[in-house]
Amino acid sequence: MSELAGGGILVRGIPDASTLHISKMVEKQRDSPWGYNNQTKNLVNNQRKLGASLSNAGDVLESPIPDLAWIQVKSILRDFKDGISPEDLLQEFTNRFKVQVNFEDFGFVNLKDFCENGLAGSSVQFKNNVLSLKDGACILDSARPYPKPLQKSVAEKVLELLAQYPGGIPDINLNRDLFEKYQMLIDPLDYNFPSLKSLLAYHKDIFYVDQNWRVFDVRYKNLSSINPRMYTTRDLERGKMYPVLWTVIRGPHEVWVNLRTDVKKLYDLILEMNSFYNLNSRYQAMELTTEKVEVGSLVVVKAGANFCRGRIVQLTNCNQYKVLLVDSGDAQWFDQIYSIHLSFLKIPFLGIQIRSKSSEINSSVYCEEEKKIFKGLLKDAFSKDALALKVVWEHDEYVIGEFYNTETNKNLERCIQDSEEVKTLM
């Protein structure tokens, strides 16, 4: 269903699977590629004439073309300052907005009629088979000398769209995506701006436009500016025992754990991230390059089958990134990284790095054999659901703590010294 220039409504029947073959047979018998019979074509043409008469009577109708389509056409003409042929205009329209201009829908009999009597007007000229904006058509309206801000509802739609592109989106693609998702477009002249990028740059507290004319939610302006310390502080209570699951063991000097109370939270986070990044291959649009990140930047990587939160700890000029997975403590090399959506930073990092008191003083205090024994003790306690962490002190990025086997109530680090295997080495 569509509204015609004169105010009438054109309703098209949509066949279902059982009647599709009949619809195709009927369409072949009609002289219009859009399925009009002669009676409908005459009615559509009369609507165009009615639209023109309304315009002459004082209604603000520059042409019988609906406002949405008219803004789309003007946005194209604004990018082709030397003009564009009608055929190229239709192709550009299809490329940008993924729909075809059916000028018969607007009551025009052919492409020339569409250009001469539809597009040509106070701001558009059609000469020598070339369409272009008239001189001064892009100049700000002198009756509105001051910038007009975006309506709140429009800004919210743009932000919702930009949430899919934390790495930014070219300004020329923004209107196309707005149209595809919300059936809306932004005409910067309506806000007294000569271009979309200048309009968005004016709202610097909401949007950021970089030197390559990519548009960002201002919160994503610099991903490396996100301070990881904001997400590592857990407010753990000193002296309290916490049941934990180990994720990475490098010895008493460094163990990564998850609190058992965080397991469901981590599981839900992984499901949400997989759903978000896999939707319509969204992760491809959010891929980052070396130029956009630095050591310390928070990113997303795909580790195995799951998307995970991470922090870059090393990078090369060949788009190779060593990333610390902040919810497990594992560190791997990746050749692809992605922007992290702010919604996935609402909860702290769930991986907690634990260091022993002795290793805090001397990181080489344990020999390899002692490290091996400690891993065995840790895994044994874990297998019995008896692994617990006693918090001694919490730093910005790690916790000084002691591991206990709650079944035996023994400190695992002290058990190393009690091991007969170690005693034989001393």
C-alpha positions, -999 to 999 in steps of 0.1 A, spaced: 0 0 0 14 34 -9 1 70 -9 -1 88 -42 6 125 -48 -31 135 -49 -38 119 -15 -52 86 -29 -41 52 -18 -28 25 -42 -33 -10 -28 -15 -40 -44 -26 -75 -38 2 -98 -27 -3 -134 -38 5 -163 -15 21 -196 -26 -11 -210 -39 -19 -181 -62 16 -169 -72 15 -188 -105 -18 -170 -114 -4 -136 -105 26 -142 -128 4 -152 -157 -18 -120 -153 12 -97 -150 25 -109 -184 -8 -98 -200 -5 -62 -187 13 -34 -205 29 -21 -173 59 -38 -156 44 -29 -122 12 -47 -129 -12 -18 -136 -42 -24 -158 -53 6 -180 -79 17 -155 -54 18 -126 -29 37 -148 -55 64 -156 -64 67 -119 -27 71 -110 -22 98 -136 -52 117 -124 -37 115 -89 -6 132 -102 -27 160 -118 -46 164 -85 -13 166 -66 -1 194 -90 -33 213 -85 -30 211 -48 5 225 -51 -8 255 -72 -36 260 -46 -10 267 -19 -1 234 -4 37 229 0 42 202 -25 74 207 -46 65 176 -66 40 147 -65 69 125 -52 64 114 -16 87 132 9 108 101 17 116 94 -19 122 131 -26 148 133 3 165 102 -11 168 117 -46 181 150 -32 207 132 -11 220 116 -44 220 148 -64 239 166 -35 267 141 -41 268 146 -79 275 183 -81 280 181 -119 247 163 -124 237 128 -132 217 111 -160 182 98 -152 194 62 -158 224 66 -135 202 82 -109 178 52 -109 208 29 -106 224 49 -78 190 50 -60 188 12 -62 224 8 -50 219 30 -20 185 22 -8 180 -13 -21 147 -4 -38 138 6 -73 121 38 -83 88 29 -100 79 63 -114 45 49 -125 37 47 -87 39 84 -87 18 88 -118 44 93 -145 42 76 -179 79 73 -185 114 83 -172 114 116 -190 80 126 -176 93 116 -142 123 139 -145 106 169 -162 74 170 -142 84 153 -110 120 161 -101 125 194 -119 113 223 -97 125 250 -75 157 232 -64 163 207 -92 169 213 -129 168 189 -158 188 200 -189 204 181 -217 193 148 -201 212 157 -169 196 162 -134 213 185 -109 206 208 -80 202 244 -90 228 269 -79 222 278 -43 201 247 -36 226 235 -10 230 270 6 215 274 40 180 288 42 185 325 51 151 324 69 167 299 93 202 312 100 208 292 131 215 255 134 185 233 142 193 203 164 182 168 157 150 157 174 156 134 203 138 105 186 159 109 155 192 110 174 181 79 193 175 60 161 209 70 148 226 59 181 207 26 179 221 21 144 256 31 153 255 5 181 260 -20 154 291 -2 141 314 7 171 342 9 145 323 37 127 302 38 95 309 60 64 286 90 65 274 82 29 261 48 42 243 62 73 211 73 55 210 41 35 211 20 67 186 43 84 162 37 55 168 0 55 161 -4 92 136 24 100 123 36 67 136 71 75 162 95 62 178 126 75 179 157 52 206 180 66 190 210 49 160 205 72 183 214 100 201 242 82 233 222 75 249 218 41 258 181 47 250 152 69 285 150 83 284 187 94 250 181 110 262 151 130 295 168 139 275 197 154 261 172 179 296 166 193 283 154 227 265 125 208 284 118 176 320 119 165 330 123 128 366 114 121 389 127 93 378 99 70 341 110 74 332 79 95 305 85 120 308 71 156 288 70 187 310 95 207 314 68 234 334 47 208 356 76 197 387 60 211 383 24 222 417 24 238 406 52 261 383 28 280 402 22 312 403 -16 320 406 -8 357 369 2 356 360 -34 349 386 -53 370 376 -41 405 355 -67 422 352 -53 458 361 -87 472 360 -89 510 394 -93 527 397 -125 547 366 -141 531 366 -175 515 352 -177 479 344 -209 461 361 -207 427 368 -225 394 403 -223 380 406 -213 343 444 -209 338 473 -222 361 508 -208 355 519 -218 390 515 -203 425 527 -169 411 497 -167 388 463 -185 387 432 -172 370 398 -181 384 361 -175 382 339 -172 412 314 -200 413 287 -174 417 297 -159 383 293 -191 363 257 -184 352 266 -148 345 295 -158 323 273 -184 305 246 -158 297 272 -133 286 287 -158 261 252 -166 247 244 -129 243 277 -121 226 274 -151 202 239 -140 193 248 -104 188 280 -108 167 267 -137 146 234 -119 137 236 -112 99 274 -117 102 275 -84 121 310 -92 133 323 -86 98 311 -50 99 327 -46 133 362 -58 124 390 -36 135 425 -30 121 458 -21 136 453 16 129 422 17 152 437 0 183 467 0 205 481 -21 234 455 -19 261 425 -15 238 394 -36 248 382 -57 219 362 -88 210 377 -120 195 363 -153 184 381 -181 203 369 -214 191 331 -212 187 325 -183 210 330 -145 210 350 -133 240 360 -101 256 396 -93 255 424 -67 259 453 -63 235 486 -70 251 508 -71 220 503 -63 183 523 -64 150 521 -44 118 508 -75 101 474 -74 118 484 -100 144 472 -94 179 480 -111 212 448 -108 233 443 -115 270 408 -130 274 396 -110 304 370 -135 315 394 -165 317 430 -152 318 440 -171 287 462 -153 262 462 -161 225 473 -147 191 445 -136 167 445 -122 132 410 -108 135 396 -85 163 362 -68 166 348 -37 183 333 -43 217 297 -32 221 292 -11 253 264 -33 264 290 -60 270 309 -38 294 280 -35 319 295 -63 341 331 -64 354 356 -88 339 348 -122 353 384 -136 352 403 -128 384 441 -130 385 454 -145 417 490 -141 430 503 -157 461 519 -136 489 553 -152 484 554 -147 447 544 -111 452 577 -107 470 597 -130 447 582 -142 414 609 -169 411 604 -184 446 591 -217 432 610 -242 411 594 -261 383 588 -292 404 570 -272 430 548 -255 404 539 -290 391 529 -301 426 508 -270 432 489 -275 399 482 -311 411 469 -299 444 448 -272 428 432 -296 403 425 -322 430 406 -297 451 387 -285 421 377 -320 411 361 -324 445 343 -291 443 365 -281 473 386 -253 458 383 -219 475 401 -186 475 409 -166 506 414 -129 497 444 -112 513 445 -80 493 429 -67 462 450 -46 437 437 -28 406 444 -57 383 449 -87 405 442 -102 439 468 -114 465 452 -146 478 456 -181 492 440 -213 479 424 -238 502 410 -273 499 378 -269 519 375 -307 523 408 -308 542 408 -271 552 444 -269 541 463 -240 525 476 -254 491 507 -233 491 517 -247 525 510 -282 513 538 -278 488 563 -277 516 547 -307 532 550 -328 500 574 -357 504 583 -353 467 596 -318 474 614 -328 507 635 -352 487 647 -323 465 657 -301 494 
